[in-house]
Amino acid sequence: MSDGPSADVRPAARRVRLNGWGRTAPTFADVVRPTTREQVATALGRRTSRGVIARGLGRSYGDPAQNGGGTVLDMTGLDRILAVDLERGLVTCEAGVSLDRLIELFVPFGFFVPVTPGTRQVTVGGAIGADVHGKNHHADGSFCNHVLSIDLLLADGTERTVTPDNDPELFWATAGGMGLTGLVLSATIRMTPIETSLASVDTDRTRNLDEAMALMAETDEKYTYTVAWLDCLAKGANLGRCVLTCGEFAALDDLPAKQRRDPLRFRTGSLLTVPDLVPGRLPNKLTMGLFNELWYRKAPKHKVGQLQSITAFFHPLDLVQEWNRVYGRTGFLQYQFVVPFGREDGLVKAVETISRHGAPSSLTVLKRFGPGNAGFLSFPKPGWTLTLDFPTNTPGLARLLRELDEIVLGNEGRFYLAKDSRMDPADLARMYPRLEQFREVRAKVDPDGVFVSDQARRLGL
């Protein structure tokens, strides 16, 4: 008799209330946490008439990993590293492996994940489903640019290995396809070689948005990683003032002698956990105005070559567990859009509109995108992307968002599906011109609509 559980033991379903990281629009679903491919297939076969969707660590902001009244597969139980080729920098792992774990395991061997969003608490399956991007999109593209192959469980229960060469349609429908083409079981990823675990960071404080955009355009080719924090409440001559941080992984010679002894040392962890007791009105125009002033003033006007840890440069919010609780039980809405190069007036108008409304955003981030990939629903395209966090109880928020929608759509922009919680389905085709091609591929591999989410129903994906 085996001491451990058999691979075909069926994991129990639990009725669970789920929401996105913004803590809005919760729904109830039967959540199953498989730990083997066999259990995933079994759970797929036991689905209800409301279908099934995969869920990772729950860091999408809206409802793409929810399925009200249906089945949700918690894929974090599939968390094994399957193969490693350090000579070529290749890692094959299951879908539930987090970027955090990849970083922790492979930085000591001289490799970093090719693309990371602002948190490393994202699964590989989720990174593929959202085709996540980071500070290096202008240089390296988004996550799926570095995925060599995906093992996908299709709606009929068959497994298929898809690559950009052997099945480009299904591969690029899955990249950014929000989990609607099948269940990602595992993937092979090309990692990025590094000499040290520290970033060499240059910082500049700009007086306004025009100055920030000019500096970012000028330095695009100089840095692999670039991001700007933006003060969305500043007005007049200071409109859109920014703190721009640009960097590269430091070379061994950049380190002081003491740190060269262990150049790939990496420590993960957090400093504190936000209790679930924070008043919902804590982030407001007054508190965020004070914070923005302090944050802007503490940044150096110009500093070169500061050594920062991976967490400090890439994932500062990961130092605070459950930071979304800062917004209280009413939660927050993350709004991210991109407008193409040549439409800078649209970006300026959006920032002017936010400033005029006095809408507090506790985290406002500006980046530049390089060329997009072949993903039918992949978000990035060449242009400027702005990300904002608005408390849901912000006065006049609905009116502000409608104004921003008109600005974005009027400037050939689009919204990010992984952040969306309120998009008008009528606008989807305008923003994603390959939407019908995505739907055609989805209809081929899932004609009965087995894979479905609250977002998919809401938008008619």
Steps between C-alpha positions, in 0.01 A plus 500: 500500500630848410582738782406806297179601325432337165525723195137429413356603838241760421553831683186628668321809375440785744246777458711817524439873468753636252603845386794657322786689663286816491256327739195595294216304334528171697325185380472144634645198321590137566878514545706187437875484567655220292861398557555279193413513131270204554310689765471802271348279229264343755387839625446618144274200440299574815427861413152645529295656222657834593838387371847533647786751523851477640621717788850558630595734782207735443700806392285600203310806616153431368303183426693293237580228758143476635214283378180571688297182550757290314832330566833668567820295491760625746813412305749584776517129588683435173824655619783273386814586307512235228826566316792742505765574237742748656721508190217640291313670785184294452253403773199272458252527786138440585245779469467559875866588552528866596743753362607543861612138513679520165690806620585342834622177338689635199653833598773310692579324170523828310152520341204735539147471362486658152206725588344585834206725583499710817453191715672163484196338665371389160487145367652398169153404377369843596798674339418319175125559522552875549823518295640720776742782431753686710750782507687346206226477239664760277811276493376142542127488436249319719512165678382277217782625276721280718275192521623221274215254550178450696336174603128571474204291617219559251127497560462145365750369758793457262844648563685693234848650497486828313786720384519813285612273214289184519167669580539878482126568503436317826825618657425868436134462594616356833759779550289770663184294444396518867481122541220457245674263255590225747676424826874569502661196663866589452728720292861535394646847554825660394652677801724809496868458600631736769838548669367637828173523691520879524372766263703809417238776501504858374236738637375831362231728639313684225302820541204395288364241259651657186846487653447141611385383156791670329749340737341156468506518120861614507616216726297213350799334338732557794315295762329161508273591792317834521203622703367833624294573808259783418327751730147499363385781732761758397371796300611788281869509415551188711233293323608137485830548678687172522777307668667298225706192591700316235734209546685187400614200695836599641812334362738333741745788465230747609485347848711598799767243584306360796188430293699333222558204731134403469368698200190290442372505856124547508263528792126503473249585771271777619518769766139508617143390431217750469213404735150470363389790717612805302232772463377512141552875476869498597623548140340833406592826331654645819706198604616426146586863439728493806649167398567617143676814624721302738578230243592756235714710733692206645612385155837635385497746212763287331685194627703245307601142572311434823502128580154364585375152580261316270215565743575871538521563125249254355255409778488759780135424576590136572659625821145556629276195509129554424568863405166514321336519844618863522186587299268348758219259429363707210817434303652680206500503123819484295474681169771439241504618143744546214491771232729475197804714435393812320198531730686666787233771513254229604722391787541861616124555479438189712741621769342847489156344544608294802669802657193718442275244669743474791467122488758339730703216354733344753714349225530668160754349263608610153693273261584476131409194296699365210356290216215267590506128427263278303265439793143562388405654835844599624480849648830677415551692180753776425408798712455643848330299773364655819382299802290647781346366821174673596310424822149398403353759738671789317237774449399528135706195399247365248486836320881526497542153357250569222699811407822300499337228289412758235853639500660157467264381228525831316878455487503141369582363843396187684448363851676204663273199547693379807417829674147546363187491715268737313579512127213561259473188281405717202849655512691174502528451124617860453787440740590145395473475121583126506212419734306308234806288420527417869134402510545277196792314657313468827196361318719235334662371818204560734179494294280451807650788697634281781760757605321809623541770762296783642702736282442288188124510556504872576696592187381229263854373447 
